[in-house]
C-alpha cells in the first residue's frame, strides 16, 4: 500500500512546482493592493498543510486568478479584496454543503472538463513565456523584466531570456531524473542567481522574530465594498472556480491518484476552499483555491503524496511567522524567468490531459461549441489544431485577465 506521506527529494521538488502561479499574483496583491504579507503566506501555508492532511494526497493551493488579476490591474483596495474573499467563501460553502455542486458536476460532460484543463494548460504555457520575455503585467508594472536582479542583460541578450532558455533545456533533460529532480534544481538554481546577482532588497532589515497575523487588518468591509466586490470580482470568478478549481481539479486528482483521492469530491473541494477563504480574509490574505493547473504542476515535478503539502506548507508558515513582512526579501531572490520555466512545464502537463480524448465524439461536440461561440457556420473550426482550440478556450474563458 502506498504511503500517505513521503518526504524525499522528489516530493520536495514537486512541492515547489506551482510557485510560478502562486508567487506573481501574491506579490502583485501585496505590493499594489496592500495585502498583508503575513496574512497571505500564513493562510497559504495553513491551507497547504490542512488540505494535505485531510485529503491524503497532493493538493494544490493557488490564488483565485480572476479576482487577483483584476484587482491588480485596477488597483482595488484591500477592503474590496477582503470583501470578495468573504463573499466567494459564502457562495462555495452554500454550493458545497447543500450538495448543489455534486448535482452540477453530474451534468458536466467529461469533454468539457478536458477542455477546461487544455485551456488552462495553454494559458499557463503562454504566461510562462511572458515571464521569460519580461512582458507579464507584473513586470510591466515594475518596469523591468527582472526587477530584483542587478544584471539586466549579458551583451545583447536579456537576462530573463537567457535564464529561461538555459533553465528550460536543463529542466527538459532532468524532468525524469529522480536523483536530481528538475523542480528542485530550477528553484535552487534560481535562488543562487538571486543571491549572486540580486538586488537583495530588504536584506538589511531581516530579523528573526515571532509575527502573528492581525485580525481584520483593514477593518470590516463596508456595504459598498461588498456590493462592488460582488459584481466586479466574485461573479466573474465563480465560473472559473467551479470549472477549474472544483470539477477539473477533482477529475485530474482521480486520474493521478485513483482510489487514494476518494476524499477529493466536488463537495469537499468547495467546503475546503470556503473555510480557507474565511480564514484568509480575516487575517488580510488573498482569495485562494485549488486548481487543475496547480495539481499538474506539483505532479509534473515529482509530488505524489501529501508529504509535498506539508513541506511547502511549513515553508510558507515559517516565512510568515518568523519573518513577517520581511519574508518578501526572500521571495525576491527567485527570478521571474525561473517561475516562467515552472509555468511552461506545468502547463504542458495539464494540457496533456486531453490526449485520451483526441478524436473522441465528445471532443467534437466541445469543438462545435467553439464554432457557435465564434459565430463560425462552416466546418473550418473542425480543422483547428488542438493548440488553437485550447487558445480559443483560453480567450473565451479568461480574456485578458492573466497576469
VOROLUM-939344 format. One record per residue (C-alpha): z negated, x, y; residue in one letter. Coordinates in steps of 0.25 Angstrom, whole numbers, plus 5000, padded with zeros to 4 digits. Example, Ala and Ser with C-alpha at 12.3 -4.5 7.8 and 13.67 -1.06 7.14 Angstrom:
2
+------+------+------+------+
|   c3 |   c1 |   c2 | resn |
+------+------+------+------+
| 4969 | 5049 | 4982 |    A |
| 4971 | 5055 | 4996 |    S |
+------+------+------+------+
This chain:
403
+------+------+------+------+
|   c3 |   c1 |   c2 | resn |
+------+------+------+------+
| 5000 | 5000 | 5000 |    X |
| 5004 | 5005 | 5014 |    X |
| 4992 | 5010 | 5023 |    X |
| 4990 | 5001 | 5035 |    X |
| 4987 | 5013 | 5043 |    X |
| 4993 | 5027 | 5043 |    X |
| 4990 | 5038 | 5053 |    X |
| 5001 | 5049 | 5052 |    X |
| 5012 | 5055 | 5060 |    X |
| 5022 | 5044 | 5057 |    X |
| 5012 | 5033 | 5061 |    X |
| 5009 | 5041 | 5074 |    X |
| 5023 | 5043 | 5077 |    X |
| 5026 | 5028 | 5075 |    X |
| 5015 | 5024 | 5083 |    X |
| 5022 | 5031 | 5095 |    X |
| 5035 | 5025 | 5093 |    X |
| 5035 | 5013 | 5103 |    X |
| 5029 | 5021 | 5115 |    X |
| 5044 | 5020 | 5121 |    X |
| 5042 | 5005 | 5122 |    X |
| 5027 | 5005 | 5126 |    X |
| 5025 | 5016 | 5136 |    X |
| 5036 | 5014 | 5146 |    X |
| 5032 | 4999 | 5148 |    X |
| 5018 | 5003 | 5148 |    X |
| 5020 | 5014 | 5159 |    X |
| 5028 | 5005 | 5167 |    X |
| 5018 | 4993 | 5167 |    X |
| 5007 | 5003 | 5171 |    X |
| 5014 | 5011 | 5182 |    X |
| 5022 | 5000 | 5188 |    X |
| 5013 | 4987 | 5185 |    X |
| 5000 | 4994 | 5186 |    X |
| 4995 | 4990 | 5172 |    X |
| 4982 | 4998 | 5167 |    X |
| 4986 | 5010 | 5158 |    X |
| 4973 | 5008 | 5151 |    X |
| 4975 | 4993 | 5148 |    X |
| 4990 | 4996 | 5144 |    X |
| 4987 | 5007 | 5134 |    X |
| 4974 | 5001 | 5129 |    X |
| 4980 | 4988 | 5126 |    X |
| 4992 | 4994 | 5119 |    X |
| 4983 | 5003 | 5111 |    X |
| 4974 | 4992 | 5106 |    X |
| 4986 | 4983 | 5103 |    X |
| 4991 | 4994 | 5094 |    X |
| 4978 | 4996 | 5087 |    X |
| 4974 | 4982 | 5084 |    X |
| 4988 | 4977 | 5081 |    X |
| 4990 | 4988 | 5071 |    X |
| 4976 | 4985 | 5064 |    X |
| 4979 | 4970 | 5063 |    X |
| 4994 | 4970 | 5059 |    X |
| 4992 | 4983 | 5050 |    X |
| 5006 | 4988 | 5053 |    X |
| 5012 | 4996 | 5065 |    X |
| 5012 | 4986 | 5077 |    X |
| 5020 | 4989 | 5090 |    X |
| 5014 | 4987 | 5104 |    X |
| 5023 | 4986 | 5116 |    X |
| 5023 | 4981 | 5130 |    X |
| 5030 | 4968 | 5132 |    X |
| 5043 | 4973 | 5137 |    X |
| 5048 | 4961 | 5145 |    X |
| 5034 | 4960 | 5153 |    X |
| 5033 | 4975 | 5154 |    X |
| 5047 | 4978 | 5159 |    X |
| 5048 | 4966 | 5169 |    X |
| 5034 | 4969 | 5174 |    X |
| 5038 | 4984 | 5177 |    X |
| 5052 | 4980 | 5183 |    X |
| 5045 | 4970 | 5193 |    X |
| 5032 | 4978 | 5195 |    X |
| 5024 | 4966 | 5191 |    X |
| 5009 | 4966 | 5194 |    X |
| 4999 | 4970 | 5183 |    X |
| 4993 | 4956 | 5184 |    X |
| 5006 | 4949 | 5181 |    X |
| 5008 | 4958 | 5169 |    X |
| 4994 | 4955 | 5165 |    X |
| 4997 | 4940 | 5166 |    X |
| 5009 | 4942 | 5157 |    X |
| 5001 | 4948 | 5147 |    X |
| 4991 | 4937 | 5146 |    X |
| 5002 | 4926 | 5146 |    X |
| 5010 | 4932 | 5135 |    X |
| 4997 | 4935 | 5127 |    X |
| 4994 | 4920 | 5128 |    X |
| 5009 | 4916 | 5124 |    X |
| 5008 | 4925 | 5112 |    X |
| 4995 | 4920 | 5108 |    X |
| 4999 | 4906 | 5108 |    X |
| 5012 | 4908 | 5101 |    X |
| 5005 | 4917 | 5090 |    X |
| 4993 | 4909 | 5088 |    X |
| 5000 | 4896 | 5087 |    X |
| 5010 | 4900 | 5077 |    X |
| 5021 | 4897 | 5086 |    X |
| 5027 | 4912 | 5085 |    X |
| 5027 | 4910 | 5070 |    X |
| 5035 | 4898 | 5071 |    X |
| 5045 | 4904 | 5081 |    X |
| 5047 | 4916 | 5072 |    X |
| 5051 | 4908 | 5060 |    X |
| 5063 | 4903 | 5068 |    X |
| 5068 | 4916 | 5074 |    X |
| 5079 | 4922 | 5065 |    X |
| 5078 | 4936 | 5060 |    X |
| 5091 | 4939 | 5066 |    X |
| 5084 | 4936 | 5080 |    X |
| 5073 | 4945 | 5077 |    X |
| 5082 | 4956 | 5073 |    X |
| 5090 | 4954 | 5086 |    X |
| 5077 | 4956 | 5094 |    X |
| 5074 | 4969 | 5086 |    X |
| 5088 | 4974 | 5088 |    X |
| 5088 | 4971 | 5103 |    X |
| 5074 | 4977 | 5105 |    X |
| 5078 | 4989 | 5098 |    X |
| 5091 | 4991 | 5106 |    X |
| 5082 | 4989 | 5119 |    X |
| 5073 | 5000 | 5115 |    X |
| 5084 | 5010 | 5112 |    X |
| 5090 | 5007 | 5125 |    X |
| 5077 | 5009 | 5132 |    X |
| 5075 | 5022 | 5125 |    X |
| 5088 | 5027 | 5130 |    X |
| 5084 | 5023 | 5144 |    X |
| 5071 | 5031 | 5143 |    X |
| 5079 | 5043 | 5139 |    X |
| 5089 | 5041 | 5150 |    X |
| 5078 | 5038 | 5161 |    X |
| 5083 | 5024 | 5164 |    X |
| 5072 | 5015 | 5160 |    X |
| 5065 | 5007 | 5170 |    X |
| 5052 | 5015 | 5169 |    X |
| 5060 | 5028 | 5172 |    X |
| 5068 | 5021 | 5183 |    X |
| 5055 | 5017 | 5190 |    X |
| 5049 | 5031 | 5188 |    X |
| 5062 | 5036 | 5194 |    X |
| 5062 | 5047 | 5183 |    X |
| 5067 | 5048 | 5168 |    X |
| 5055 | 5055 | 5164 |    X |
| 5045 | 5052 | 5175 |    X |
| 5034 | 5060 | 5168 |    X |
| 5041 | 5073 | 5165 |    X |
| 5043 | 5084 | 5175 |    X |
| 5056 | 5088 | 5169 |    X |
| 5067 | 5079 | 5173 |    X |
| 5079 | 5086 | 5166 |    X |
| 5084 | 5098 | 5159 |    X |
| 5096 | 5103 | 5166 |    X |
| 5105 | 5091 | 5168 |    X |
| 5099 | 5083 | 5157 |    X |
| 5087 | 5073 | 5160 |    X |
| 5075 | 5076 | 5152 |    X |
| 5074 | 5062 | 5147 |    X |
| 5088 | 5062 | 5140 |    X |
| 5084 | 5076 | 5134 |    X |
| 5071 | 5071 | 5128 |    X |
| 5077 | 5058 | 5124 |    X |
| 5089 | 5065 | 5117 |    X |
| 5081 | 5076 | 5110 |    X |
| 5070 | 5067 | 5106 |    X |
| 5079 | 5057 | 5101 |    X |
| 5086 | 5067 | 5092 |    X |
| 5073 | 5072 | 5087 |    X |
| 5068 | 5058 | 5084 |    X |
| 5080 | 5055 | 5076 |    X |
| 5078 | 5068 | 5068 |    X |
| 5063 | 5065 | 5066 |    X |
| 5063 | 5050 | 5064 |    X |
| 5061 | 5050 | 5049 |    X |
| 5052 | 5063 | 5049 |    X |
| 5038 | 5060 | 5044 |    X |
| 5033 | 5074 | 5047 |    X |
| 5037 | 5074 | 5062 |    X |
| 5039 | 5059 | 5066 |    X |
| 5049 | 5057 | 5077 |    X |
| 5040 | 5048 | 5085 |    X |
| 5029 | 5058 | 5085 |    X |
| 5038 | 5069 | 5089 |    X |
| 5044 | 5062 | 5100 |    X |
| 5031 | 5057 | 5107 |    X |
| 5024 | 5070 | 5105 |    X |
| 5036 | 5078 | 5110 |    X |
| 5037 | 5069 | 5122 |    X |
| 5022 | 5071 | 5125 |    X |
| 5025 | 5086 | 5124 |    X |
| 5036 | 5085 | 5134 |    X |
| 5027 | 5077 | 5143 |    X |
| 5016 | 5088 | 5143 |    X |
| 5026 | 5099 | 5145 |    X |
| 5035 | 5093 | 5156 |    X |
| 5028 | 5080 | 5160 |    X |
| 5022 | 5078 | 5174 |    X |
| 5008 | 5076 | 5168 |    X |
| 5006 | 5065 | 5178 |    X |
| 4991 | 5061 | 5178 |    X |
| 4987 | 5072 | 5168 |    X |
| 4977 | 5078 | 5179 |    X |
| 4969 | 5065 | 5178 |    X |
| 4968 | 5064 | 5163 |    X |
| 4953 | 5062 | 5159 |    X |
| 4948 | 5056 | 5146 |    X |
| 4938 | 5044 | 5148 |    X |
| 4936 | 5030 | 5143 |    X |
| 4944 | 5020 | 5150 |    X |
| 4942 | 5005 | 5147 |    X |
| 4952 | 4995 | 5152 |    X |
| 4949 | 4986 | 5163 |    X |
| 4948 | 4971 | 5161 |    X |
| 4959 | 4964 | 5169 |    X |
| 4962 | 4976 | 5178 |    X |
| 4972 | 4968 | 5186 |    X |
| 4963 | 4955 | 5187 |    X |
| 4967 | 4942 | 5180 |    X |
| 4981 | 4938 | 5183 |    X |
| 4984 | 4927 | 5194 |    X |
| 4991 | 4914 | 5191 |    X |
| 5003 | 4919 | 5198 |    X |
| 5003 | 4932 | 5189 |    X |
| 5002 | 4923 | 5176 |    X |
| 5014 | 4914 | 5181 |    X |
| 5022 | 4925 | 5185 |    X |
| 5020 | 4933 | 5172 |    X |
| 5023 | 4921 | 5164 |    X |
| 5037 | 4919 | 5170 |    X |
| 5041 | 4933 | 5173 |    X |
| 5035 | 4941 | 5161 |    X |
| 5029 | 4932 | 5150 |    X |
| 5041 | 4922 | 5147 |    X |
| 5051 | 4933 | 5147 |    X |
| 5042 | 4941 | 5138 |    X |
| 5040 | 4931 | 5127 |    X |
| 5053 | 4930 | 5120 |    X |
| 5053 | 4946 | 5119 |    X |
| 5039 | 4946 | 5113 |    X |
| 5041 | 4935 | 5103 |    X |
| 5055 | 4940 | 5099 |    X |
| 5051 | 4955 | 5098 |    X |
| 5036 | 4957 | 5098 |    X |
| 5034 | 4945 | 5088 |    X |
| 5046 | 4941 | 5080 |    X |
| 5054 | 4954 | 5079 |    X |
| 5041 | 4963 | 5078 |    X |
| 5035 | 4955 | 5067 |    X |
| 5049 | 4955 | 5059 |    X |
| 5050 | 4970 | 5061 |    X |
| 5036 | 4973 | 5057 |    X |
| 5039 | 4965 | 5044 |    X |
| 5051 | 4973 | 5042 |    X |
| 5044 | 4986 | 5043 |    X |
| 5031 | 4984 | 5037 |    X |
| 5033 | 4972 | 5027 |    X |
| 5020 | 4966 | 5022 |    X |
| 5012 | 4975 | 5030 |    X |
| 5016 | 4968 | 5042 |    X |
| 5011 | 4954 | 5037 |    X |
| 5002 | 4952 | 5049 |    X |
| 5013 | 4955 | 5059 |    X |
| 5017 | 4940 | 5061 |    X |
| 5022 | 4933 | 5073 |    X |
| 5009 | 4926 | 5076 |    X |
| 5001 | 4939 | 5074 |    X |
| 5010 | 4947 | 5083 |    X |
| 5009 | 4936 | 5094 |    X |
| 4994 | 4936 | 5094 |    X |
| 4992 | 4951 | 5093 |    X |
| 5001 | 4952 | 5106 |    X |
| 4993 | 4941 | 5113 |    X |
| 4980 | 4948 | 5110 |    X |
| 4985 | 4961 | 5115 |    X |
| 4991 | 4956 | 5128 |    X |
| 4978 | 4948 | 5131 |    X |
| 4971 | 4962 | 5130 |    X |
| 4981 | 4970 | 5137 |    X |
| 4982 | 4960 | 5149 |    X |
| 4967 | 4961 | 5150 |    X |
| 4966 | 4976 | 5151 |    X |
| 4978 | 4978 | 5160 |    X |
| 4988 | 4981 | 5149 |    X |
| 5003 | 4977 | 5147 |    X |
| 5008 | 4965 | 5139 |    X |
| 5010 | 4971 | 5125 |    X |
| 5017 | 4966 | 5112 |    X |
| 5022 | 4970 | 5098 |    X |
| 5037 | 4973 | 5097 |    X |
| 5048 | 4975 | 5086 |    X |
| 5053 | 4987 | 5094 |    X |
| 5039 | 4994 | 5094 |    X |
| 5037 | 4992 | 5079 |    X |
| 5051 | 4998 | 5077 |    X |
| 5047 | 5010 | 5086 |    X |
| 5034 | 5012 | 5078 |    X |
| 5041 | 5011 | 5065 |    X |
| 5053 | 5020 | 5068 |    X |
| 5043 | 5031 | 5072 |    X |
| 5035 | 5030 | 5059 |    X |
| 5024 | 5019 | 5061 |    X |
| 5021 | 5012 | 5048 |    X |
| 5007 | 5007 | 5049 |    X |
| 4996 | 5002 | 5059 |    X |
| 4991 | 5016 | 5060 |    X |
| 5002 | 5019 | 5070 |    X |
| 4996 | 5007 | 5079 |    X |
| 4982 | 5014 | 5078 |    X |
| 4987 | 5027 | 5082 |    X |
| 4995 | 5023 | 5094 |    X |
| 4985 | 5012 | 5098 |    X |
| 4974 | 5023 | 5098 |    X |
| 4982 | 5032 | 5107 |    X |
| 4984 | 5021 | 5118 |    X |
| 4970 | 5017 | 5117 |    X |
| 4965 | 5031 | 5119 |    X |
| 4974 | 5033 | 5131 |    X |
| 4969 | 5020 | 5137 |    X |
| 4954 | 5023 | 5134 |    X |
| 4953 | 5038 | 5136 |    X |
| 4963 | 5040 | 5148 |    X |
| 4965 | 5026 | 5154 |    X |
| 4975 | 5026 | 5165 |    X |
| 4977 | 5041 | 5164 |    X |
| 4984 | 5038 | 5150 |    X |
| 4997 | 5037 | 5157 |    X |
| 4997 | 5052 | 5159 |    X |
| 4998 | 5054 | 5144 |    X |
| 5009 | 5043 | 5143 |    X |
| 5017 | 5050 | 5154 |    X |
| 5019 | 5062 | 5145 |    X |
| 5029 | 5055 | 5136 |    X |
| 5043 | 5056 | 5142 |    X |
| 5050 | 5042 | 5143 |    X |
| 5062 | 5048 | 5135 |    X |
| 5053 | 5050 | 5123 |    X |
| 5049 | 5035 | 5124 |    X |
| 5064 | 5033 | 5124 |    X |
| 5066 | 5040 | 5111 |    X |
| 5056 | 5031 | 5105 |    X |
| 5062 | 5019 | 5110 |    X |
| 5076 | 5023 | 5105 |    X |
| 5072 | 5025 | 5091 |    X |
| 5062 | 5013 | 5091 |    X |
| 5074 | 5004 | 5096 |    X |
| 5083 | 5009 | 5085 |    X |
| 5073 | 5006 | 5074 |    X |
| 5071 | 4992 | 5079 |    X |
| 5086 | 4989 | 5081 |    X |
| 5088 | 4993 | 5066 |    X |
| 5080 | 4981 | 5062 |    X |
| 5093 | 4973 | 5064 |    X |
| 5100 | 4982 | 5053 |    X |
| 5097 | 4972 | 5042 |    X |
| 5104 | 4961 | 5050 |    X |
| 5117 | 4967 | 5053 |    X |
| 5128 | 4957 | 5048 |    X |
| 5117 | 4946 | 5045 |    X |
| 5121 | 4932 | 5048 |    X |
| 5109 | 4930 | 5057 |    X |
| 5112 | 4942 | 5065 |    X |
| 5126 | 4936 | 5068 |    X |
| 5118 | 4924 | 5073 |    X |
| 5110 | 4932 | 5082 |    X |
| 5122 | 4939 | 5088 |    X |
| 5129 | 4926 | 5090 |    X |
| 5117 | 4923 | 5099 |    X |
| 5121 | 4935 | 5107 |    X |
| 5134 | 4929 | 5110 |    X |
| 5128 | 4916 | 5114 |    X |
| 5119 | 4923 | 5124 |    X |
| 5130 | 4931 | 5130 |    X |
| 5140 | 4920 | 5130 |    X |
| 5150 | 4926 | 5121 |    X |
| 5158 | 4916 | 5114 |    X |
| 5167 | 4925 | 5106 |    X |
| 5163 | 4933 | 5093 |    X |
| 5163 | 4946 | 5101 |    X |
| 5148 | 4947 | 5100 |    X |
| 5148 | 4947 | 5085 |    X |
| 5155 | 4961 | 5086 |    X |
| 5144 | 4967 | 5095 |    X |
| 5137 | 4979 | 5089 |    X |
| 5122 | 4977 | 5085 |    X |
| 5118 | 4986 | 5097 |    X |
| 5126 | 4978 | 5106 |    X |
| 5120 | 4965 | 5101 |    X |
| 5106 | 4971 | 5102 |    X |
| 5108 | 4975 | 5116 |    X |
| 5113 | 4961 | 5119 |    X |
| 5100 | 4956 | 5113 |    X |
| 5092 | 4966 | 5122 |    X |
| 5099 | 4961 | 5134 |    X |
| 5096 | 4947 | 5131 |    X |
| 5082 | 4949 | 5127 |    X |
| 5077 | 4959 | 5137 |    X |
| 5088 | 4960 | 5148 |    X |
| 5084 | 4972 | 5157 |    X |
| 5069 | 4971 | 5155 |    X |
| 5068 | 4984 | 5147 |    X |
| 5060 | 4996 | 5154 |    X |
+------+------+------+------+
